Amino acid sequence: MTYTNILVIKMSSLGDVIHTLPFVAVLRKRFPKARITWLVHPQFAAFLPDKPLVDQVLYFDKVKFNKLGRAGKYQYFQEMRAQLRAQHFDLVIDLQGLFKSAVLAYLTGCPNRIGYCEMREGSGLVSKAVTGAHARDHVIERYLDVARYLGCTVDSIDFPMPDLSAEWEQVQEKLAAYGLELQTGKKSTNSTGSKDKVSALNYVVIAPGARWVTKTYPARHFAKLARLLMAEGTHVVLAGSKDETELGTEIAGQVAMARYGSRDTGSGMLINLVGQTSLRELGALIEHCKFYFSADTGPLFIATAFKKPLVAVYGPTRPERTGPYGFDGATVLVAPVPCAGCLQKQCDHWECMAAVPPEQLFAVYKEKMEGAGHGTQS
């Protein structure tokens, strides 16, 4: 069957949106002339593909919606209904599989609605759940089972990311302000008065935050990892959202105290950009790094999409279901505790993440760099 006007519903979160990119890539190949629209929360739209992969982006503003009263929520749904019905979709694909996405799928008025195998909160009553051969595999394969159902050919796992050239220019300016100048030209002077210049790929990114407390790798471990990297002559950039600013400051302070006896960093070897980049700037920073470290967090999947060599630490979550996927440059270190993979957001005996020593992350980094023919010195 041929479809000409397709709506994909995947509104959140950042990692889940990026996990949907391989699906959209093969969907476009199967329906090259179709109009493809993506419905998403605005805060997670930064890495939606450019045209011609996705023709149109529609938004459901979750932040605004949650602030509304009952009457306001009803009115918001009415406005969404009018907007969606005016599109006249002939296929709606709900890859969110939750109550809210089910409501929006229903409001389109399109009778042809499908979803993936894990339809929750009654969403399977609105959209047909498609269960394929990979229902117990990685979430990307579960989404691709829907593509296979539609006749798509899946030969590879591709992440069509948008062009971040403009954001990369902005990131270079931010790094240069800290003394890390990445291209030929005038050298920047850092806070100590010295000049520091390295090649564009000679820095690593550490993204220390995570949405769940239980997924967070200890700040002291990341600080130790940063010191090990810096001792090898590697520049380290801390990155993350504004909500993680305090965490970035704590790690930078611990590094400075251990190296210089003061919480003033005093060196361009470590740059703390946590809270100082937009999401797309964060993407550009990761795209051009030589290595990436984090726990199970949204930026991890940006690194995965850009196929950056990386190490990720997993404790309460399950990498076989939602971890880095699609290339062999990712190493996942699972906490060596019997309760790993518990999926608990709170824990009264939380020890899993701390059980993975920073020296183990550093050892993987050195092995990968040496295996790729890169030295670890600046």
The 8 nearest C-alpha neighbors of each residue, nearest first, counted from 0:
[[1, 2, 149, 150, 30, 3, 29, 90],
 [2, 0, 3, 30, 33, 29, 149, 89],
 [1, 3, 4, 33, 89, 0, 90, 5],
 [2, 4, 33, 34, 5, 1, 32, 89],
 [3, 5, 34, 88, 89, 33, 2, 35],
 [6, 4, 90, 35, 88, 91, 34, 36],
 [5, 7, 91, 36, 37, 35, 92, 90],
 [8, 6, 37, 92, 91, 36, 93, 38],
 [9, 7, 93, 38, 94, 37, 92, 10],
 [10, 8, 95, 94, 39, 11, 38, 16],
 [39, 9, 11, 40, 38, 8, 12, 95],
 [12, 10, 13, 16, 9, 15, 43, 40],
 [11, 13, 15, 14, 16, 43, 10, 297],
 [14, 12, 16, 43, 297, 15, 11, 17],
 [15, 13, 297, 17, 16, 12, 300, 18],
 [14, 16, 18, 12, 17, 13, 11, 19],
 [17, 15, 19, 13, 18, 14, 11, 12],
 [16, 18, 14, 19, 20, 15, 13, 300],
 [17, 19, 15, 16, 20, 139, 14, 21],
 [20, 18, 16, 17, 22, 21, 15, 23],
 [19, 21, 23, 22, 158, 17, 18, 24],
 [22, 20, 24, 157, 158, 23, 19, 156],
 [23, 21, 19, 20, 24, 143, 25, 26],
 [22, 24, 26, 20, 21, 25, 27, 19],
 [23, 25, 21, 22, 27, 26, 20, 28],
 [24, 26, 28, 27, 22, 23, 151, 29],
 [27, 25, 23, 29, 28, 24, 22, 30],
 [26, 28, 30, 31, 25, 29, 24, 23],
 [27, 29, 25, 31, 26, 30, 24, 151],
 [28, 30, 26, 151, 27, 31, 25, 150],
 [29, 31, 27, 33, 28, 32, 26, 2],
 [32, 30, 27, 28, 33, 29, 26, 34],
 [33, 31, 30, 34, 3, 27, 2, 29],
 [34, 32, 3, 30, 4, 31, 35, 2],
 [33, 35, 4, 3, 54, 5, 36, 32],
 [36, 34, 5, 53, 54, 6, 33, 4],
 [35, 37, 55, 6, 56, 54, 53, 5],
 [38, 36, 7, 56, 6, 8, 57, 39],
 [37, 39, 57, 8, 58, 56, 10, 9],
 [10, 40, 38, 58, 9, 59, 41, 37],
 [39, 41, 10, 59, 58, 60, 42, 43],
 [42, 40, 44, 43, 58, 60, 39, 59],
 [41, 43, 40, 44, 45, 39, 60, 13],
 [44, 42, 13, 41, 40, 45, 11, 12],
 [45, 43, 41, 47, 46, 42, 39, 40],
 [46, 44, 43, 47, 279, 278, 42, 41],
 [47, 45, 44, 161, 160, 48, 17, 279],
 [46, 48, 44, 45, 49, 161, 160, 20],
 [49, 47, 161, 160, 159, 53, 46, 52],
 [48, 50, 161, 53, 52, 51, 47, 162],
 [51, 49, 52, 53, 54, 48, 55, 161],
 [50, 52, 53, 54, 49, 48, 27, 35],
 [53, 51, 50, 27, 49, 48, 54, 24],
 [54, 52, 50, 35, 51, 55, 48, 49],
 [55, 53, 35, 50, 36, 34, 51, 52],
 [54, 56, 36, 53, 37, 35, 57, 34],
 [57, 55, 37, 36, 38, 58, 54, 39],
 [58, 56, 38, 37, 39, 55, 59, 36],
 [59, 57, 39, 40, 38, 41, 60, 56],
 [58, 60, 40, 61, 39, 38, 57, 41],
 [61, 59, 63, 40, 62, 58, 64, 41],
 [60, 62, 64, 63, 59, 65, 40, 41],
 [63, 61, 65, 64, 60, 66, 40, 59],
 [62, 64, 66, 60, 61, 65, 67, 59],
 [65, 63, 61, 67, 66, 62, 60, 72],
 [64, 66, 62, 67, 63, 61, 72, 68],
 [67, 65, 63, 64, 62, 68, 61, 72],
 [68, 66, 71, 64, 65, 72, 69, 63],
 [67, 69, 71, 70, 72, 66, 65, 64],
 [70, 68, 72, 71, 73, 67, 74, 66],
 [71, 69, 73, 72, 68, 74, 67, 75],
 [70, 72, 74, 68, 67, 73, 69, 75],
 [73, 71, 75, 69, 74, 70, 67, 68],
 [72, 74, 70, 76, 71, 75, 77, 69],
 [73, 75, 77, 71, 72, 76, 70, 78],
 [76, 74, 72, 78, 77, 73, 71, 79],
 [75, 77, 79, 73, 78, 74, 80, 72],
 [78, 76, 74, 80, 75, 79, 73, 81],
 [77, 79, 75, 81, 80, 76, 82, 74],
 [80, 78, 76, 82, 77, 81, 83, 75],
 [81, 79, 77, 106, 83, 78, 82, 84],
 [82, 80, 78, 84, 79, 83, 85, 77],
 [83, 81, 79, 85, 80, 84, 78, 86],
 [82, 84, 107, 80, 85, 86, 81, 79],
 [85, 83, 107, 86, 81, 87, 82, 80],
 [84, 86, 82, 83, 87, 81, 107, 80],
 [85, 87, 84, 83, 88, 82, 107, 4],
 [88, 86, 84, 85, 89, 109, 4, 83],
 [87, 89, 4, 90, 86, 5, 109, 6],
 [88, 90, 4, 109, 5, 2, 87, 111],
 [91, 89, 5, 111, 88, 112, 6, 92],
 [90, 92, 112, 6, 5, 7, 111, 113],
 [93, 91, 7, 113, 114, 112, 8, 6],
 [94, 92, 114, 8, 95, 96, 7, 113],
 [93, 95, 9, 114, 96, 8, 115, 92],
 [96, 94, 9, 93, 97, 100, 8, 10],
 [95, 97, 118, 119, 122, 94, 93, 100],
 [98, 96, 119, 120, 100, 122, 99, 95],
 [99, 97, 101, 120, 100, 122, 121, 102],
 [100, 98, 102, 101, 97, 103, 122, 96],
 [99, 101, 103, 102, 97, 98, 104, 95],
 [102, 100, 122, 104, 98, 99, 103, 125],
 [101, 103, 105, 99, 100, 104, 106, 98],
 [102, 104, 106, 100, 105, 101, 99, 107],
 [105, 103, 101, 102, 106, 107, 100, 91],
 [104, 106, 102, 103, 107, 108, 101, 125],
 [105, 107, 103, 80, 108, 104, 102, 83],
 [108, 106, 84, 83, 109, 105, 104, 80],
 [107, 109, 106, 105, 84, 110, 104, 87],
 [108, 110, 107, 111, 88, 89, 90, 112],
 [111, 109, 112, 108, 89, 90, 105, 91],
 [110, 112, 90, 109, 91, 89, 113, 126],
 [113, 111, 126, 91, 92, 110, 90, 127],
 [114, 112, 127, 126, 92, 128, 93, 91],
 [115, 113, 93, 128, 92, 94, 126, 127],
 [114, 116, 129, 128, 117, 94, 145, 142],
 [115, 117, 130, 129, 128, 118, 134, 114],
 [116, 118, 115, 119, 96, 128, 114, 134],
 [117, 119, 96, 123, 122, 116, 128, 115],
 [120, 118, 97, 121, 96, 122, 117, 123],
 [121, 119, 98, 97, 122, 118, 96, 123],
 [120, 122, 123, 119, 124, 98, 97, 118],
 [123, 121, 101, 124, 125, 118, 97, 119],
 [122, 124, 118, 126, 121, 125, 128, 127],
 [123, 125, 122, 121, 126, 127, 101, 128],
 [126, 124, 122, 123, 101, 105, 127, 112],
 [127, 125, 113, 112, 123, 114, 124, 128],
 [126, 128, 113, 114, 123, 112, 129, 125],
 [129, 127, 114, 116, 115, 123, 113, 126],
 [130, 128, 115, 116, 145, 114, 127, 131],
 [131, 129, 116, 134, 128, 115, 144, 132],
 [132, 130, 144, 133, 134, 129, 141, 145],
 [131, 133, 134, 130, 144, 135, 141, 136],
 [134, 132, 136, 135, 131, 141, 140, 144],
 [133, 135, 141, 136, 131, 132, 130, 116],
 [136, 134, 133, 137, 141, 320, 132, 138],
 [137, 135, 133, 134, 320, 140, 138, 141],
 [136, 138, 320, 140, 139, 319, 321, 141],
 [137, 139, 141, 140, 320, 321, 142, 136],
 [140, 138, 142, 141, 137, 18, 143, 19],
 [139, 141, 143, 142, 138, 137, 133, 144],
 [142, 140, 138, 144, 139, 143, 134, 133],
 [141, 143, 139, 140, 144, 145, 115, 138],
 [144, 142, 140, 146, 145, 141, 22, 147],
 [143, 145, 147, 141, 131, 146, 142, 140],
 [146, 144, 148, 143, 147, 142, 129, 115],
 [147, 145, 143, 149, 151, 144, 148, 26],
 [146, 148, 151, 144, 150, 149, 145, 143],
 [149, 147, 145, 146, 150, 144, 151, 129],
 [150, 148, 146, 147, 151, 145, 0, 29],
 [149, 151, 147, 148, 146, 152, 29, 0],
 [152, 150, 147, 146, 29, 149, 25, 153],
 [151, 153, 154, 147, 150, 25, 29, 146],
 [152, 154, 155, 151, 25, 147, 143, 156],
 [155, 153, 152, 156, 25, 157, 151, 21],
 [156, 154, 153, 157, 325, 21, 152, 25],
 [155, 157, 325, 21, 158, 154, 153, 326],
 [158, 156, 21, 155, 159, 24, 20, 325],
 [157, 159, 20, 304, 21, 160, 156, 24],
 [160, 158, 48, 157, 20, 161, 24, 21],
 [159, 161, 48, 158, 46, 162, 47, 304],
 [162, 160, 48, 49, 46, 163, 47, 159],
 [161, 163, 164, 160, 49, 165, 48, 166],
 [164, 162, 166, 165, 283, 167, 161, 279],
 [165, 163, 167, 166, 162, 168, 283, 169],
 [166, 164, 168, 167, 163, 169, 162, 280],
 [165, 167, 280, 169, 163, 168, 164, 283],
 [166, 168, 170, 164, 283, 169, 165, 163],
 [169, 167, 171, 165, 166, 170, 164, 172],
 [170, 168, 166, 172, 167, 171, 173, 165],
 [169, 171, 167, 173, 172, 168, 280, 166],
 [172, 170, 174, 168, 173, 169, 175, 167],
 [171, 173, 175, 169, 170, 174, 176, 168],
 [174, 172, 170, 176, 171, 175, 169, 177],
 [175, 173, 171, 179, 177, 176, 172, 170],
 [174, 176, 180, 179, 178, 172, 177, 173],
 [177, 175, 173, 174, 178, 172, 187, 189],
 [178, 176, 175, 174, 189, 179, 267, 270],
 [177, 179, 189, 175, 187, 188, 195, 176],
 [180, 178, 175, 174, 196, 195, 177, 181],
 [181, 179, 175, 196, 182, 178, 186, 187],
 [180, 182, 199, 198, 197, 179, 196, 171],
 [183, 181, 180, 184, 199, 198, 197, 196],
 [184, 182, 185, 181, 186, 180, 196, 198],
 [185, 183, 186, 182, 180, 181, 187, 196],
 [184, 186, 187, 183, 180, 182, 188, 196],
 [185, 187, 184, 180, 194, 188, 196, 195],
 [188, 186, 178, 175, 194, 180, 189, 185],
 [187, 189, 194, 178, 192, 193, 186, 190],
 [190, 188, 178, 192, 177, 191, 193, 194],
 [189, 191, 192, 265, 188, 177, 266, 193],
 [192, 190, 189, 193, 265, 266, 188, 267],
 [193, 191, 189, 190, 188, 194, 178, 187],
 [194, 192, 191, 188, 189, 195, 190, 178],
 [195, 193, 188, 187, 189, 186, 178, 192],
 [194, 196, 178, 179, 193, 180, 197, 187],
 [195, 197, 180, 179, 181, 186, 194, 198],
 [198, 196, 181, 201, 180, 199, 179, 195],
 [199, 197, 181, 201, 200, 182, 196, 180],
 [198, 200, 181, 201, 197, 182, 287, 288],
 [201, 199, 288, 289, 198, 202, 287, 197],
 [200, 202, 198, 199, 289, 197, 288, 234],
 [203, 201, 234, 288, 235, 200, 289, 233],
 [202, 204, 290, 235, 288, 289, 291, 236],
 [203, 205, 291, 236, 237, 235, 292, 206],
 [204, 206, 292, 237, 293, 207, 291, 238],
 [205, 207, 238, 293, 239, 237, 208, 292],
 [208, 206, 293, 205, 216, 209, 294, 239],
 [209, 207, 206, 243, 215, 239, 296, 210],
 [210, 208, 296, 215, 211, 214, 295, 212],
 [209, 211, 212, 296, 208, 214, 215, 297],
 [212, 210, 213, 214, 209, 344, 215, 345],
 [211, 213, 215, 214, 344, 210, 209, 345],
 [212, 214, 211, 215, 344, 345, 315, 349],
 [215, 213, 211, 212, 209, 314, 295, 315],
 [216, 214, 209, 212, 213, 208, 217, 294],
 [215, 217, 352, 294, 218, 214, 353, 207],
 [218, 216, 220, 219, 353, 215, 221, 352],
 [219, 217, 221, 220, 250, 222, 216, 246],
 [218, 220, 222, 217, 221, 223, 250, 253],
 [221, 219, 223, 217, 222, 218, 357, 224],
 [220, 222, 224, 218, 223, 219, 225, 217],
 [223, 221, 219, 225, 250, 220, 254, 224],
 [222, 224, 226, 220, 225, 221, 219, 227],
 [225, 223, 221, 227, 357, 226, 222, 220],
 [224, 226, 222, 228, 223, 227, 229, 221],
 [227, 225, 229, 223, 224, 228, 230, 222],
 [228, 226, 224, 230, 225, 229, 223, 231],
 [229, 227, 225, 231, 233, 226, 230, 224],
 [228, 230, 233, 232, 226, 231, 227, 225],
 [229, 231, 227, 232, 228, 226, 233, 225],
 [232, 230, 229, 228, 376, 233, 375, 227],
 [233, 231, 376, 229, 377, 230, 234, 228],
 [234, 232, 229, 228, 231, 377, 202, 376],
 [233, 235, 202, 268, 269, 229, 203, 232],
 [236, 234, 269, 203, 202, 204, 268, 270],
 [237, 235, 270, 204, 269, 271, 203, 205],
 [236, 238, 271, 205, 272, 273, 206, 204],
 [239, 237, 273, 206, 272, 205, 236, 271],
 [238, 240, 273, 206, 274, 243, 208, 241],
 [239, 241, 274, 242, 243, 273, 244, 238],
 [274, 240, 242, 244, 243, 273, 239, 275],
 [241, 243, 240, 244, 274, 245, 239, 246],
 [242, 244, 246, 241, 240, 245, 208, 239],
 [245, 243, 247, 241, 274, 273, 246, 242],
 [244, 246, 248, 247, 243, 249, 242, 241],
 [247, 245, 249, 243, 244, 248, 250, 218],
 [248, 246, 244, 250, 249, 245, 273, 251],
 [247, 249, 245, 251, 246, 250, 252, 244],
 [248, 250, 252, 246, 247, 251, 245, 253],
 [251, 249, 253, 222, 247, 252, 248, 218],
 [252, 250, 254, 248, 253, 249, 247, 255],
 [251, 253, 262, 249, 255, 250, 254, 248],
 [252, 254, 256, 250, 255, 251, 222, 249],
 [255, 253, 251, 257, 222, 252, 256, 258],
 [254, 256, 264, 262, 252, 258, 259, 253],
 [257, 255, 260, 261, 262, 253, 259, 254],
 [256, 258, 254, 255, 260, 259, 253, 261],
 [259, 257, 255, 256, 260, 254, 226, 261],
 [258, 260, 261, 255, 256, 257, 264, 265],
 [261, 259, 256, 257, 258, 255, 262, 263],
 [260, 262, 256, 263, 259, 255, 264, 257],
 [263, 261, 252, 256, 255, 264, 253, 260],
 [262, 264, 261, 265, 255, 252, 256, 259],
 [263, 265, 255, 266, 262, 252, 251, 261],
 [264, 266, 263, 191, 190, 267, 255, 259],
 [267, 265, 268, 264, 269, 191, 190, 189],
 [266, 268, 269, 178, 177, 270, 189, 179],
 [267, 269, 234, 266, 235, 229, 270, 233],
 [270, 268, 235, 267, 236, 234, 271, 266],
 [271, 269, 236, 272, 237, 235, 267, 268],
 [270, 272, 237, 273, 236, 247, 269, 238],
 [273, 271, 275, 238, 237, 274, 270, 236],
 [274, 272, 238, 239, 244, 275, 271, 247],
 [241, 273, 275, 240, 244, 239, 276, 272],
 [276, 274, 272, 273, 277, 241, 240, 239],
 [277, 275, 280, 281, 274, 278, 272, 273],
 [276, 278, 280, 279, 281, 275, 240, 274],
 [277, 279, 281, 280, 282, 276, 45, 240],
 [278, 280, 282, 281, 277, 45, 283, 166],
 [281, 279, 166, 283, 277, 282, 278, 276],
 [280, 282, 278, 284, 279, 283, 276, 277],
 [281, 283, 279, 285, 280, 284, 286, 278],
 [282, 284, 286, 280, 167, 285, 281, 163],
 [285, 283, 281, 282, 286, 287, 280, 288],
 [284, 286, 282, 288, 283, 287, 302, 281],
 [285, 287, 283, 284, 288, 305, 282, 302],
 [286, 288, 285, 284, 200, 283, 289, 199],
 [289, 287, 200, 285, 203, 202, 290, 286],
 [288, 290, 200, 203, 202, 201, 287, 307],
 [291, 289, 203, 308, 288, 309, 307, 204],
 [290, 292, 309, 204, 203, 205, 308, 310],
 [293, 291, 205, 310, 309, 311, 204, 206],
 [294, 292, 311, 206, 207, 205, 312, 299],
 [293, 295, 312, 311, 296, 313, 216, 215],
 [296, 294, 313, 214, 311, 299, 209, 312],
 [297, 295, 209, 299, 298, 294, 210, 208],
 [296, 298, 14, 299, 13, 300, 301, 295],
 [299, 297, 301, 300, 296, 302, 206, 14],
 [300, 298, 302, 297, 301, 296, 303, 293],
 [299, 301, 303, 302, 298, 14, 297, 304],
 [300, 302, 298, 304, 303, 299, 305, 282],
 [303, 301, 305, 299, 300, 307, 304, 306],
 [302, 304, 300, 306, 301, 305, 323, 307],
 [305, 303, 301, 158, 306, 302, 300, 160],
 [304, 306, 302, 303, 307, 286, 301, 158],
 [307, 305, 303, 304, 302, 308, 326, 328],
 [306, 308, 302, 305, 309, 303, 290, 328],
 [309, 307, 328, 290, 329, 306, 291, 289],
 [310, 308, 291, 329, 290, 292, 307, 330],
 [309, 311, 330, 292, 331, 329, 291, 360],
 [312, 310, 331, 294, 293, 292, 332, 330],
 [311, 313, 294, 332, 331, 333, 293, 295],
 [314, 312, 333, 294, 295, 316, 334, 332],
 [313, 315, 334, 339, 351, 352, 316, 333],
 [316, 314, 340, 342, 341, 339, 343, 214],
 [317, 315, 340, 342, 314, 313, 318, 341],
 [316, 318, 340, 319, 320, 321, 322, 315],
 [322, 319, 317, 321, 320, 316, 313, 323],
 [318, 320, 317, 137, 322, 321, 136, 323],
 [321, 319, 137, 318, 317, 138, 136, 322],
 [320, 322, 318, 137, 138, 319, 317, 323],
 [318, 321, 323, 319, 320, 324, 317, 295],
 [324, 322, 303, 329, 300, 321, 318, 325],
 [325, 323, 326, 322, 303, 139, 137, 329],
 [324, 326, 156, 323, 327, 157, 303, 155],
 [327, 325, 328, 324, 306, 329, 303, 323],
 [326, 328, 329, 325, 330, 324, 308, 306],
 [329, 327, 308, 326, 309, 330, 307, 306],
 [330, 328, 309, 327, 308, 310, 323, 331],
 [329, 331, 310, 309, 311, 332, 328, 327],
 [332, 330, 311, 310, 312, 333, 329, 313],
 [331, 333, 312, 313, 311, 334, 330, 310],
 [334, 332, 313, 314, 312, 331, 335, 339],
 [333, 335, 314, 351, 336, 355, 354, 352],
 [336, 334, 333, 354, 337, 351, 339, 355],
 [335, 337, 338, 334, 339, 351, 354, 350],
 [338, 336, 339, 335, 334, 340, 351, 341],
 [337, 339, 336, 341, 340, 315, 351, 314],
 [340, 338, 314, 315, 341, 336, 337, 334],
 [339, 341, 315, 316, 317, 342, 314, 338],
 [340, 342, 315, 343, 339, 338, 316, 314],
 [343, 341, 315, 316, 340, 344, 317, 339],
 [342, 344, 341, 345, 315, 346, 213, 316],
 [345, 343, 211, 213, 342, 212, 346, 315],
 [346, 344, 343, 213, 212, 347, 211, 349],
 [345, 347, 349, 348, 343, 344, 213, 350],
 [346, 348, 349, 345, 350, 213, 343, 344],
 [349, 347, 346, 350, 351, 345, 213, 338],
 [350, 348, 346, 347, 351, 213, 352, 345],
 [351, 349, 353, 352, 348, 354, 336, 213],
 [350, 352, 354, 334, 314, 353, 349, 336],
 [351, 353, 354, 216, 314, 350, 355, 334],
 [352, 354, 355, 351, 350, 217, 216, 356],
 [355, 353, 351, 352, 334, 356, 350, 335],
 [354, 356, 353, 334, 352, 357, 359, 335],
 [357, 355, 358, 359, 354, 353, 220, 360],
 [358, 356, 360, 359, 224, 220, 361, 223],
 [357, 359, 361, 356, 360, 362, 224, 227],
 [358, 360, 362, 357, 361, 356, 363, 355],
 [361, 359, 357, 363, 358, 362, 364, 310],
 [360, 362, 364, 358, 359, 363, 365, 357],
 [363, 361, 359, 365, 364, 360, 358, 366],
 [362, 364, 366, 360, 361, 365, 367, 359],
 [363, 365, 361, 367, 362, 366, 368, 360],
 [366, 364, 368, 362, 367, 363, 369, 361],
 [367, 365, 363, 369, 364, 368, 370, 362],
 [368, 366, 370, 364, 365, 369, 371, 363],
 [369, 367, 373, 365, 371, 370, 366, 364],
 [368, 370, 372, 366, 373, 371, 367, 374],
 [371, 369, 367, 372, 368, 366, 373, 365],
 [372, 370, 368, 369, 373, 367, 366, 374],
 [371, 373, 369, 370, 368, 374, 367, 375],
 [374, 372, 368, 369, 371, 375, 370, 367],
 [373, 375, 376, 369, 368, 372, 377, 365],
 [376, 374, 231, 373, 233, 377, 368, 365],
 [375, 377, 232, 374, 231, 233, 373, 230],
 [376, 232, 233, 375, 201, 197, 231, 374]]
